[in-house]
Amino acid sequence: MTPWKRFFIALTVISTFATLAGCGGSGSIGSSSSSGGSRAAAFVTDAPNGQFSQVLVTIYQIELGNSATGNFQTIFSSTNGTQINVASLSSVADLLSISNIPSGTYDTIRVTMSNQVMVQQAPNGPVTTMTFVSANATTVGANEIQVVFQRSSPVTIASGNTDDVVVDFNLGAAFVAQNQFHCDLEEKDQSQFRILRQHGEVNGTITSLASQSSFILTLDDGTTINVDVLPNAPVVEQRGGNHVTLTTGMKVHVTGTYDSSTNTLTANLVLVTTEGMGFGNTPRVAGIVDTVDTSTLSFTIIPERMDHMRSNDDEQGDITVDTTANTLFVTFIGTGNPVGLFSDVTSGERVIVAGTYDSSTRTLNANIVLIGDDN
């Protein structure tokens, strides 16, 4: 088993907007601004830190703004929040979303998040719920705050172009005092962002099919991206795991490496989804398998990212996953049949699980389990 690849999650929460210019100037992408739409891709990331084993934050919304007009454009939104362990990301930028936004100049980033964070300061040590404290943060709800900060320099994006915004949870300078976790947010340097693998997972409809290895995917908000399928990538149906011949109109979940400069996702998995069974707004968790119980066909996960499964702020610890005979296992280990078995789930392996979540017991009843480092 190879070590699992860490999502760059010291929050590089980002919108895809071009390379930034040096300090003091403003970056420009494309020709002059014009009417029409541009794209923003939101990522999360963080540099290595030696202080914390886990810092689990919950993000509800990320916006780009113009300080002169006071207008903001949403580039990521999750009603239930996306929970991410920002201490675990050191080599990968994790794509949160790709959105259409108006052309214009953007110099401000606003992050809406929970004011509670779960912190583990030593491996295998206790996980403690703390209050999140950050510069330029204001309270916007009973348990939510907004953190507003300036980009390293303003970026003007023209119609049809894409801009990368990288927001970093600066764990290197973070500290704990009186059950408060003090951590500032800033925009990550673009040169550091570009050397990372940009991991992406998207859901959408195939709207143009050039071949079985190349198609255009339209996301729910109308944003389109190019998808190139790797030669050995599984192309399977979610119900049963059988190989599928792709056709226009199919709804799919795609994982792989995203290149914001070409708006292309190089896919290592194309999963033809079944309504209500897998992705989209279905609860899912990504993390490391902790324990495995073969007698009950269940296992526990140390969570690194949780989507659409809002939990109580004081909840902490592993997520229990229950599987049944109807659960689909897809493995990225080896080059053979991608359809796996429960026995492929081993302690220390990275998995992504989707299904039905019971927050009272922290149990996810799995419809699908993706196994291996490449998912």
N, C-alpha and C positions, 0 to 999 in steps of 0.2 A: 504494500500500500504506500502510495506516495503522500507526502504531507499536503494537506488541503491548501489551495490557493486562497489567500485572504483578500476579501474585497477591500479596496482602499477606502476605508470608512471613517476617517477622522474628519468627518464630513467635508467632502469636496462636493458640496451640493451645487449643482451647476446647470447653467443653460448654455447650449452650444453657440457660442458667438465667436468667432475668429481670434487670431493671435493678438495679444495686447501689446500696445506700444510701451516704450520705456516710461519710467516715472516722470510725472509732470505733464506728459502729452496725452493725447487720446488716440486709441486704436481705431482703425477704420477697416471695414470689411466690405468688399465689393466696390462698385462705383459710388455715385452719389445716392443718397437716400431717395426713395420713391415710394409711391403708394403701393400697397400690396403687402404680402406676408413674408416673414422670415421665420427661421426655426431656432428654437432654444432646446438644448438637451441638458437635463439636470442629472448631475452625478453626485456621489458622496465619496470622500477619501480622507486619509490621514497619514502622516509620516510616522515611522516607528517611534515608540516611546517605551521607556523602561520602568515607568511608574505604576501603570494600571494594567490588569489582566482583562478587565471588562468595564466598559462605560456604555451602558445601553440607554440611548436617547430615543425619544418618540417625536417624529417630525410630521406635522400636519400640512404645511404649505411652504413653498418657496416662491418668492416673487422678485422680479427685476423692476427697478424704478428709475425715474428721472427726477433728481432733486429740484430742478428748476420748475417743473410743472406739478410735481407731487403725485404724478400718475404711476401706478404699478401694474405690471402684467404678471399673471400667475403662470409659472412654468412647471410647477408640481403641486398636486393637491391630493390628500387622502383623508377622507372623513374620519375613518377609524385610526388613522395614523400609521406610519411605517416605523417600526422599531429597529434600530441598527446599533450593533456593537462597534462604536467608532474606534475602539482600542485595537481592533483586530485587522485593520486594513493597512497594509504597508507596500503592496506591489500592484494593486488593481484598483481602478476607478470604477465604481458600480453605478451603472446607468439607472436613474430613477424614472425619467420620462423624457419624451421628445414632444415638443409643443410648437404650434404655430403662434407667432407673436407679431405685432405690427413692426414695420421697419422704424428705426429711430436710434436715439442715443440713450444708453443705459449706464448709469454711474453708481447705482445703489442696489444693495441686496437686502431683502427682508425675509427672515426665517421665522415661521410660527411653529412652536414646539411645546412639549410638556415641560412644566417647571419641576418635574420630578425625574431623576435619573438614577439608575441602578449601577452601583460602583463596586468593583472587586479590586482591591489593591494588591493582592498577592495570589498566585496560582493556588487553587483549592482553598482559598480563604473565604470568609463570609462575604455575601453580597448584601450591600447596605443601600437602602433607598435614601437619597439625599436631595436637597433642594438645589436646583441648577441656578447659578449666579453668573451673569455675564455683563460686560460693559454694554451700554446702550440698549439694555433690555427693559421692556415695559410689560406690565401685566394686562392681558386682554380677556381673561376669563378666569373661572375658579381655579383651574389647574393649567393654564396656558400662558405663555409669554411670547412676545415678538422681539427678535434681536435684529436691529437695523445697523448696517455698516456700509462704508463706501468701498467701491471696487478700487483696485490698485490704480486704475486710470479709466476714464470714461471710454466706452466702446460704441461706435456708430456702426450699425449694421444695415446694409442695403437689402432691397427686396430680393428674395430667393436665396440669401446666404444664411450661414449658420455661425453661431457664436458659442464658445465654450466658457462657461462661468464655473470656477472651481472654488468652493467654499470649504475652508479648513477649520475643523475643531482643533484648536492649538493645544493638544494634550501635553506637549513638551513643557509648556509654561503653566499648566493647570495645577491646582492644589486643593486640598481638603482642609476645612476649618469649621468646627462647631456644626458638624453634619451638613455642611454646605459644600457643593462642588463648584469651585470657581474656574471657569474656562471661557476664553474669548473666542469669537469667530472671526475669520479673516478670509480673504480670497487667496487661494493657493497660486503660487507662481506657475505660469503656463509652461515654462520649460520643464519643470518637474512633472507636471501633469502629462505631457506628451510622451514621456518614457514609460508610462504605465500601460498595462493592458486594460482596455476599456470594456469591461464585461457588461453585456446587455441581455435583458429578457423583455420581450414585447409580445403583445397580443393584438391580432387584427385580422383583416380579411384580404385574401389574395385578390387583387383587382387587375393585375396584368401579369401573364405568365409567359416568359420568353422560352423557358425550358424547365425541366425538372430540377435544375440546379440554379435557376435565376428567376426571380419574380419581384414584383412591387407589392408591398404590403401597406394597406391603409389602416391606420389606427382608429380608435373610436372617435377621436376628435377631428378626424379628417386629415391628419398629418400622414405623409407617405414616406416610406424608407425603402431603400434597395436591399434585397436579400440575396446573397450568394451562398449556396449550400456546399459544404465541403464534400469531397467524394465519398467518404466513409460515414457520413453523418446519418444517424437513424431518421427516417421519414416514416412515422408510424401513426396509427390511430390511437386515441387515448383509450377507447373501449376495446380491449383485447390485445392491443400492441401489434397488430398486423401491419405489414408494409402497405403504404398508400401511394397511389399515383395522384400527384397534385393536379387540381383543376381550379380554374377561376371561380371565385365565390366561396372557396373553403375558408373556414375560420381556423386559425392556427396559433399556436404558442411557439415562439422561436427563441432559442438561446444561442449565444455565441459572443464574438468580439465585435464591438461597434467602433467604426471609424467616422468621427463626426466631420472630418474634412471632406469626405465623399458621401456622407449620409448612407453608409453601407454597413449592414450587419452580416458578418461572415458566420454562418450558422453551423453549429455542431449538433443541433437537434431541431427537427421540425415536427411538432406534435399537432395532429389534427384533433381539435378539441370537441368534446361532447358537452352540450349545454348543462350547466349545473354540476359538472363532475371535476373540473380541474382548475383553470386559471381565471383570467379576467379579474373579477372582484371576489373570487373564492379565497377564503383564508389560507395562508401558506406560510411556512417557516423554512428558513435556510440555516444550517448550522452543522455541528459536529456530533456524530452519534456517541453517546456516553455509555449507556448500558443496553444490552439486548436480552430479551426473554423469549426463547424459542418455544416455551410451553404455551404462552399466550399470544404468540405472534405480535409482540409489541416491543417497542424500544423507546429510549429517551434521547432527547436532543439538547445539547448546549446551544441555545439560540444565538445566531449572529444577525439575523434579519427576520422580522415578522411583518407581514402585510395583511391588512383587512382582518385583524384579529385583536382589536383593542381590548386591553386588559386593565385591571385595577392598578393604580400607580404603585401599590405596595406589593404586587405580585412579583416573584422572583424565582430563579432556579430553572430547572430543566422543563422541557415540554414533553409530555408522554404522547407517543404515537401508537394508535391501535390500527392493525391491518386485518383484512378479511380475505376470503378467497377471490373477491372481486377487485382487490387492489392491484393496480398495474405497477410493476417495477420496471424501470428503464435504467440500464447500467451503461456507464461510459468506460468501464474497465475492460480492456482488451478490444479486439476488432471483430468479434463474432456477433452472434444474435444479440441485438440490443435489449430484448425482453429478458428481464432478470427474475430472480426469485427472492423470497424473504431471506434466504441464506446468504445473499450477496450483501446484506446489511451487516456491517461489522463495526466494532468499537473503534473510534478514531476516524472513520470515513466521513466525507462531506456529503450531505444529502439536501435535497429540497423536497418538501412534502406539501401537498395541497389536499384539502378535504373540508370537513365540518368541524368547527372548533367549539368546545365547551369550556368557557372561561372559568366556570366554578371549579372545575377539576384540572384545568390546564391540560386538556386532552384533545388531540387532533385525530379525528377518525379519517384515515387516509383513503383518498380515491386514487392517488398516484404518488409514487416515490421515485425521484430521480437520484441515482447513486453515482458518485464519483467526482473527481477533481474538475472535470471539464464542464460541469453543468453550471 
